[in-house]
Amino acid sequence: MNEFASWHSSRLAWLSLVGIVLHFFTSTPSNGQNITRKMANQLLINLQKSKPDTFRLSALIELGKFHVYKAGEVKVDLDSALFYLHQAEELSSTLHLSKEKHQAESILVIAYMERGDIQLGESLFSKLIKDCQRTGDKDTQADALYRFATAQRYITRNYPKAFSNYRQAASLYKALRNPEKELFLSEQIAGLHADMGELDVAEGEFLDILKRYKAIKYPKLHYTYSWLASISRLRGNFEKGLFYSLQCLESMNKTQDTLSAAGFYGTIAEVYMELGKREQSIYWFKKTLQQWRREKLPNYSLYYSASFIVQDLIEHHKTQEALRLIVNLVKEIPSVTTIQKGCIAQTIAYCYDNLHHYKQAEKYYLEAISWYSQSGNDFEMAQKAPKEIGEFYLKRGNFKKAGFYLRKALAFSPQKNAPSTIKDIHFMLFKVDSTEGNYLSAISHFRQHKALNDSLFNETKSRQFAELEVRYATAQKEQQIQRQQLELEKGETTRKGILAGAMLLLGLLGISYNQYRLKQKSNKLLESKQLEINQKNVSLQSILNEKDTLLKEKEELLEEKEWMLKEIHHRVKNNLQIITSLLHSQGVYLKDKAALSAIQESQNRVHVMALIHQKLYQSDRLATIPMAEYIEDILDYLLVTFARQDSVLKKIAVMPINLDVILAVPLGLILNEVVTNSLKYAFPDGQKGTISIELVDLASQTYRLTISDNGVGFPPDLNPNRSRTLGMSLIRGLSKQLGGSFKSIRIQVSRLACSLPRKKLV
């Protein structure tokens, strides 16, 4: 444990939220900071030469405090603390200094409780409070109440008593007209609400505290900002979390109060990690590790920050380096607490898992869970451990164990887990239940995953949900389909093809009808809104004093129109994804390679069209498509579809061109047909190669799209310009539709190009 002299330098919001570090304060050191090991060594030297006076008494109290609040509950440290504090207690009695005696006894209470002598500590605390009341020593009484409340918060976990003692201490400081310490105690109450998962209550309290600090012009606001950043992260509001993190660092630098810098760096590192900005996150975790490492003391945050750096090294295929980092760190600074040991075991498990030493990885994962269980599991990292071992078993195909640990992870208080963690747990349980045939449960987990995902990132992933529903409906009819297969085995492919066509036709009719109704409704609403806008425009000409109000209403109506256009594109994209899912589901039952290939190619074409609508509703532009992003998305999708992302390189040279949807859709379909042909035939037997795509704006008011590969080239007997295959027919037809020309060139590489007249360029 660490205790700092200033009231706020003891607060590390990054750690307090998970209940790891005990924070205490004192006003004894003259410099306002907790003594370091170097200062403690100097006090020992001075103690040997000192006389039994107030100087010696102050040194004894500081040495006792130093050993109590060192990291970890090490017995030798606690024994040393008791030795110095008992001497301070006896000397203060000899010198008749009741206040100093109370100070020594208030720290003795914590020493006994940390050593496990809870009853002795509580008994000494009760006597201390009575003596403070008898002598009128309200300052020390308030300090003692605060220390005892913090011990109840983290050692005995008696939250009702902790709240009571915090409030009593706050009342005493209010009576003593000490607003800074009163607000500090209010922060402890808010922090305890956060520890208990009451994040809404805690956030409201911290915002009020921040306002009151500003009112009294208190400069060190970084501790409050750090709390708000951590709470925002746990609530899934990452943008707000980043704002408070940056405010925290700004306040810290402005006041030069860097005692808790490591904790603040850790806070912003976690926020960046949740935002998916791994590079920025690792930068701050490295600063955190560097800061803690300088102290040469075992500290949970030391190993916690190292854990993220290890995971980053693994991500960059440097697993051996990652393993050496954590092993050398433990040799350099050995762990002392169960929490620290759990974090180390969890980090080592990551390394062995990536090295495919699965028995070793499983051993360390289970060891981490055991250590965390001994510490009470009341912090975020411990609650992630069952999730990670569940993911480990899921990858190994052990769905029973995976489900057990994932459900155990989900049983923890949701308020104490980041929404992104809960989202991932639901998605893995969706996979477990889907594999085991528990489709209703799987759908439920996927819905919860999707709701959390949409709330965090505002993205829709309806394709996976649609696939699950199709799989569930299919499972109910599995026996009937099997009987039909036995009766008419010879006509299986034909019947299924007819069934697929019927289902697809019904789906398309339903989608078309829904789209027609949606467009009619939208048109009526748009006409109504346009009429209102026209009426407002007429009114604006005659009523100048209402100009500002009417303009505002007009802007709102225009925003509604824009929103509705985006919604239309969104729904069209979702409907196209449902078609893709239906095609995929039908493909599962087809054995004819030609039919399967046709189904796959149809999926790809529908996906190309769906991408257009996705780009439109996700961007501020509602009529044009950025072709550089669109072309790269299509190429990436096809490489994954044909499992060639590792063997076929992409070389894209597309000018920053934005095309109208009328141009973008056929252009995307042309690209799909040509690249599909290259991936199927240009690189046989897994041969490596490169596909190049170039889209340029020519000087003659024309665009030129060139697609080439360095594969085996066209067969000698094939003339692409005269081929009558569906793909080549589509390419020629779409080129003609665009008013362009199509040309195939036979050189050392396969090369296709088409020129398009300029239509609408933004």
N, C-alpha and C positions, 0 to 999 in steps of 0.2 A: 504494500500500500504506500501511496505517496501523500504527504501533507505539505502544503505550501502556506507561507505566511500570509500572503495577500488573500483577501476573501474570495477572489474570483480565479486566481491561478490554480485552484484545486479542482476546477471543473473541466473534465474532458468529456464533452458531449458524445463523442464517437464511442467512448467506452462506457459511459454511464448508462446509455440506453440498454445495453445488454447486461448491466449489473456485474461488471467485472472488477472494477477498481473502487476501493473505499477512499472517499475524499474527505479530508479533515482540514481544519485551519487553526491558526494561532496568530497572535500578534506579538510574540516574544522577540524574534530576531529584529535587530535594529534596521536591517536593510530590507525588511518586508518580504524576504524569500526564505524558503526552507533551506536548511544547511545541506551542503554536499558532503560527499565522503572525505574530500580534502579538508573541509572545514571541521568535520568531526574528528579527524586525526589531530588537527591543531588544538581542538578543545581538550583532547586527552593529554596532550603535552602540557597545556596550561593547568589542567586539573591537578597534575602531580606537584606543581609549584604553588598552588593557590592555598589561601587560608580559609577557614570556615566562615565565609562572609557571603554577601549577596552575589558577588561575581561567581563564586563556586556554585552557589545554588542555581544560578541561571545556566551555567555550563552543564550541571547534572540533569536539569529538566530538558535541555536541548538534546543531550546525548540519549536520554530515555526516549524522547520523541523520535529521534533519528532511527533507532532500532525498532520501534513499534511500526513505523510506517515504511520500512524498507519493503521492497517487492517480495511477496511470498510469505507464508506463515512458517518460517524456519524457527525451530525450537531454540537454537543457540542465540538468535537475535532477540527473541522474546525474553529469554533468561537474562540477557544483558540489559534489556530495557527495564525489567523488574529490579535488577540490582541498582541501576542508577536512580530510578524513580523512588525506591525505598529510602535511599540515602538523601534524596532531595526532600522527601517527606519528613524525615527526622531532623534535617538541618533547618527547615522552615519552622518546625515546632520549637527548636532551640532558639532561633532568632525571633520568635513570636511574629512571624509573617504569615498571617492566615490566608491572604490572597494567593501567595506563591504555593502554599500548602494545598490549597484547592486546585490550583493548576496541575500540580504533580499528580494529585489523586484523580483528576478527570482523565488524565492519560493512562493511569494505572487501570482504570475501569476498562479501557479498550484493550490493554495488554492482556488482562485476564480473560476477556471474552474471546479475543483472537486465539488465545492458547487453548480455549475450550472450557474454561472455568466460568460458565455462564452465570450460575447462581452466585458465585463469589463476586463477579463483576456487578451484577444487579444489586446485590446487597451493599457493596461499597458505593454505588451510585446513589442509592436511596439515602445513605448517611451523608454523603457529600451535599446533596440538594438541601437537606434539612439544615446543615451547618452553614451553607451559603445564605439561606433565608434568615437564619439566626443572626449572622454577622452583617447582613445587608449587602453581600457581595453579588450584586445582580449581574455584573459583567461575566464573571466566571461561571455563575449559574446558567446563563444563556449559552456560553461556550460548551459547558458540560452537557446541557440538553441537546445541543446540536450534535456533539460527538456521539452521544448515546443513541440518538435517533438514527444516525448513519450506521452505527453498528447493528441496530435492530433491522435496518433496511437490508443489509448485505450479509450479516452473519447469521442472525436468528430468523430472518425473513418475517418478522412480526410487523406487517405493514400498518395495522391500526395503531399500534403504539408508536411507530415511527412518525406517522402523521401527527399524532397528539403531541409528541415532544418537539417536532419541528414548529408546530403552531405556538406552543408555549414559548419557545426561544424567540420566535418572531414577535410575539406580544411584548416580551421583555425588552427587545431592542427598540420597539416602537415607544415604550415608556421611557427608555434611555435616550430618545431622540437621535437615534442612529439609523437614518433611512437606508444607507448602503447595506448595512448588515441585515436590516429588516427585509429588504428586497432580495438579498442573497438567500435568506431562509425561504422566502416565497418561491424562489427558483428551485430549491430542494424539494418543495412540495410538488411543484409542477413536474420536476424530474421523476419523482416517485410515481406520479400518475402515468408518465410515459413508460416507466419500467413495468407497470401493471397492464400496459396495452391500451390505456385510455388516451389515445392519441389526440382525439378531438378536444378533450378537456385540457390536456397538456398544452396543445398549440394555442388555445385561447388564453391560457394563463401566461405563457411566455410572451405573447404579443402584448398583453397588458403590462407585464414587467418591463418589456423593452420601452414602451411608451413612458412608464414612470421613471426609468433610468434617464431617458432623454430629457424629461422634465427637470430633473435635478442636475442635468449636465454631467452625468457620470461618463467618463471617456471610454472605459474598458467594456465595450458592448460585444466584443468578439465571442465571449462565452455564451451569451444568450443567442447570438446568431448561429453558433455551432449547434446548439440544441435544436433550434428551428430547422436547420438544414437536415439534421438526422431524422426529425419527426416527418418532415416533408418527404424524405426518401422512403421511409417506411409506409407512408400513405400513398406512394406511387406518384407523387407530384414532383418529378425530377427537375423540371425547369425551375420551380420555386426553390427546391433544394440547392440547385446550383447557384441561384441568386444569393441565398443566405450564406452559402459557403464562401463566395467571393466577398461578400460584405464582412464576413468574419476575418478573412485574411487582410482586408483593407484596414479594419479596425486594429488588428494586431500590429501591423506594420506602422500604423500611424502613432500608436502608443508605445511602440518598442517593447511590448510585454510579450516576449517569445517563450515564456516558461512552458506553455502548453502547445507549442507549435506542432509537435509531432501528432498530437491528437487532432488538431485542426487540419493538418495535411491529410490525415487518414479520412476525415469526414468528406473532404472534397474528392478524394480518390474513390470512395464508395459511390458517391453521386455520379461521377463520370462513368464508373463501371456499369451502373444501372442504365445510364443513357446509351450504353453501347460504344462509348468513346474509350476503347481500351488503351490506346497509346497515351492519352492524357492521364487516365487513371493510373497506369503503371508508373508514369513520371512522378506522381504525388506519392504513391506507395514507396517508391525508392527513397524519396526525401524523408518519409516517415521512418523507414528502416534505418536510414543513416542517422537520424536524430536520436532514435532509441538506442542504437548501437554504441553511441558515444558514452552513454551512462554505464555500460558494462554490467547492467543489472538484469536479471531475468524478469521479463515483463510480457504479459499476454500480447500486447500490441506489437511487440518486437516480432513474435512468431506469426501473428496474424498478417502483418504487412508482408513478411517474407513468403507466406503462403500464396499470396496473389502474384508475387514476382516469380515464384516457382511455376505457377500455372501459366504465366506468360511465356516463360522459357520453354515449357512443354509445347505450347501452341506454336512456337517457332522451331520445333524439332530439335531442341537442345535439352533433352531429358536428362542426360548424364550430368550436364552442368547444373541443372536444377537440383538433382539429388545431392550433388556435392555441396551446393549452397546451403541446403537445410541441415545436412549432416555436420558441416563445418561450423555452422552457426550454433548448433547445440553443443558441440565440443568447446567452442569459445565461451558461450554463456549457457551453462546447463539449466534446464528447467527445474522448477521447485514445486509448482502447484498442479493439481489435477487438470485444470483448465488449460494450462500451458502444455502439459503432456498430451492432452487430447488434440490440440491444434497441431502439434508436431507430428503425431501419428497420422492425422488426416492428410497432412501435406506430403508425408512420405508415401502414403497410399496412392496419391495422384501419380507420383513418379513410377512406382511399380506397375500401376495399371497401364500407363502408356508404354512401358517396356515389355508388356505382355507377360509379366510375372504375376499371374492372376492369384495364385495362392498367397504370395506375399502381400499383394494389394488387399485381398480379402482380410487377411490377418490384421493389417494396420487399420482398415476401416472399422472392423469390430472392436479393436483396441481403443480407437478414438471414441466410439459410442460408449464404451465402458467408462473411460475417464470422464466424459461429459456427464454421464449418469451420476457418478459420484459427486459431481459439483452442483447437481440440481437441475441441469439442462435449461436454466432460466436466462439464456442469452442467445442471440441470433445464430452464431456460428454452430452452437450445439444443435440447434433445431434444423440446420442445413445438413448435418451429418447423416441422418436417416434418409434424407432425399438423395444424397450422393451415393450411398451404398445401394439404395433402391435402383438408381440409374445404372450402377455397376452390374447388379444382378440382371437387370433388363437387357443390357448389352450381351450378357453371357447366355441369355435365353432361359434363365431361371425365374420364371414368371411368378411362382408362388412366393419365393423370398422377396422378389422385387415388390410385389403387391403388399406384403407384410410391412416392409420398412417404409414404403411410400405412404401407406395409410397411417403409420405411426408418425411420420413427418407432418401429415395433414392434421393430426390430432392436436398438435401444439396450438397455442393461442394465435389465431390469424393476425391479430394486431401486432404481434411481436415479430412477424415475418414480413419481409418486403413483398408487395403484391407480385413482383416478377417471380419470386421463389414459389409462391402458391400457384401461380399460373403454370409454371413448369411441372410441378407435382401433378396437377390435374391432367396435363397432357400426357405424362408418362403413365398415369393410371388409365387413361383412355386407351393407350397402346396395350397395357396388360389385359384389361377387360375385353378388348377387341379380340386379342389372340386366344383368350380362354372362352370366347363365345358369350360373354356377359354383355350383350349389345346395349341393353337398356342402361346399365350402369356406365358403359363406355360413352354413350351419347350424353348422359348427364355430366360426366367429367369433361367431355369436350365442350359442352355448352358453357360450363364454368370457366374453362380455359379461355374460350373465345371471348366471353364477357370481360374477363380481366385483361386480355390482350387488346381488345378494342378500347377499353378505358385507358390503357397505358399508352398505346401507340396510334389509336384511331384508324386501324387497318382491318379489313374484312378478309377472312380466309374461309369463304363458304365452300370452296371445292372439297376440302377435307371433310367438312360436316356432311355435305351431300353424299360423298362416297360412303361414309359410315352408315347413313340412312339407307342407301341402296343395299349395302352389305347386310344390314339387319333385315330388310324386307326379303332379300334373297335367301337368307338362312331359314326363314319360316317356311319357304316353299322348297327347301332342299330335297326332302324325301319325294315329293311329287315329281320334281325334275329328274331325279335318279330313276324313278319307275319309267318315265317317258324315254329316258336314254336306253333302258334295257329293251323296251318294246320296239323302238324304232331307231336302232343303232345306225343303220345304214343311212337314214335321212336326217341324222342329227344336225349336221352343219347347215343343211338347207332350212330346216325348221327354225333353228336358232337365228339364222339370218333373217327369216321372215318376221320372227318375233322381235328381233332388234329393230328392223325397219318400222314395224308397227309402233313399237315403243318410242322410237325416235320421232316418227311422224306425229304421234299424239303429243309428245313433249313439245315439238315445234309449234303445233297448232295451239297448244295451251299457252306457250310463251308468246306467240304472235297475238293471241287474243288479249292476254294481260297487257302486252305492250301497247296494243291498240287502245284499250281502255285507259291506260295510264297517259298516253299521249292526248286522247280526247279531253281527259280531266285537266291535264296540264294546259292544253290550248285554251280551254274555257277559263281556267283561272288566270292565264296570261292575258286573255282578252279583257277579262274583268279588271285586272290590275292596270292594263294599258288604258282602259276607259277612265279609271280613276285618275291616272296620271294626266290624261288629257284635260279632264275637268279641273284638276289642280293647276294645270298650266294656264287655262282660261282665267281661273280665279286670281292667279298671280299677277295678270296684267291689270286687273281692276283693284286689287287689294294689296297695295305695296307694304302695308304694315304687317301683313301676315307672311311675307316672303320667306323669311328664314324658316318658319315652322313648316311651310309647304315643301320647301326644298328638302328638308330633312325627311319628310314622309316619302318623297319621291325616291330618295336614295335608298330608303328601307325597302320600297317596292322593287327597285332594281336588284337589290341584294337577294330578295326572295326569288326573283326570276333566275338569277345566276345559280342560286342554291338548287332550284328545281332542275335546271339543265344538268347540273352535276349529279343530282339524284337519278335522273334518267340514264345518264352514262353509267352510273354505278349499278343500276339494276340490269341494264343490258349486259354489262360485264359479268354480273352474277349469273344471269340466265345462260350466257355462253359457257360459263364454267360448269354449270349443271349439265349442259349437253356434252362437254368433255368428259365429265364423270360417268354419264350414261354410256358413252362410247367405250370408256375404259372398262366398265363393268361387263359390257357385252363381250369385249375382247377376251375376258377370262375364260369364256366358254367356247371360244373358237379354236379349232385345231388346224384349220386350213391356213397355210402360211400366206397365201394371197389375200385371204379375207382379213387376217390379222394385220398385214401390211397396210391394207386399205383403211382399216379402222384407225391405225396409228397415224397415217398421213392425214386422215380427217381430223383427228384430235389436234394435230399440229396446226392445221389451217384454222380451226376454230380458236385455238389459243392465240394465234397471230392477231385475229380480229378482236379478241377479248383484251389483248394488251393495249390496243388503241383506246378503248373506252376506259381502261384503268388509268392510262396516262392523262386522259382528259379530266376525269373527276379528281385526280390527285394533284393537279396543277392549277395555277391561276388562269391558264389559257383554256378556253372552252371550244376553240375551233381549229387549233393548229397543234401539231405534234413535233417535239424536238427529235429529229431523225437520228442523231448520234446515239442517244439513249435507247431509242426504239430498236434500232438495228442491233445494237450490242445485246439487248434483252432477248431478241429472237435467236441470235447466234448462241448465246449461253444456254437457252432452253433446249435447242436442238442438240448441242453437245452433250448435255446431261441425259436427254431422252435416248440418244444412241450410245450412251456410256463411253464417249470418246473425249471427255474433257482432259484426260491425262495424256492422250496420244496425239491429239490434233490441236495445233496452236491456232490462235486467231490473230489476224492482222487487219485492223480496222482503220481506215483513213476517211473519215466522214466530216465534211465541212459543217460548221454550226448553222444548219439549215432547219427552218421550221416550215413544215408543209401542211397544207389543208388536209382534212380527213379524206376528202375525195381522192387525193393523190396517195396519201399514206397507206390506206388499206390495200389497194392493188399492189403497191410497191412492196409491202410486207409479205403479201402472198407470193409474189415473184421470188423474193429472197428465200422464203420457206421452201419453195419447190427446188430451187437451184442448190441450196445448201444441203437439203435432204438427199438429193441425187449424189452430191459429192461424198457425203458421209456413208452412203450405202455402197458406192462403187469405186470411189477414187483411191481408197486406202485399204486394199484387201488384206486379210489375215492380220489385222491389228497394226498395219504399217503406220509409222508416224508421218505427219505431214503438216501442212499449213493451208488454211483457207483465208483468202484475202478479199476484203470488201472495200470498194472505193465509191464515194458519192461526191461528185464535184459540180460546181456551178459554172457552166461554160459561158464564154463571152457572147455567144449567139442566142441568148435568152433561152438556154436549154440546160437541163440537168443530165449528167451521165452516171449511170449505175453500172459498176464493173464488179463481177464476182469471178474469182479464179481460185484454182488450187494447184498444188505441185504434185498431184497424184499420178496415177498411171495413164490418165488421159482417156479420150474417147476410143472405143474399139474402131479398127480400120474400116469395118463395114457399116459404121453408123454415121449418118449425116444429121446432126442435131437440128439443122435448119429445115429438114424435111420430115423429121420424126413425127409420128402421129400418136405418141403416148399421151396419157392424160396430163402428165406434168408439163410436157413441152407444149401441148395444146393450150394449157392454162397460161403458160408464160407468154406465148404469142398473142393469145386473146386479151390478156390483161395489158400487155404493151400497146395493143391496138386501142383498147379502151382508154388508155392514158393519152392517146394521140402520139405515141412514140414509136420507135423502131427497135427491133431486136436483132442482135448479130451474135453468132457463135464463131470463135476463132480457134483453129486447131494449130497449136504450137507445142512447145515442150510441156506446157501445163494446160489443163482444161481452163477455158476462159469464156465467160458469157457477158455480154454487155447490152444495155438498152439505153436509148436516149429519150428523154421526156421533155416536152415543151414546158416552159415556165407557166404556171397557172397563178397560184396565189402564194407569194413569199412574204413572210413576216420577219 
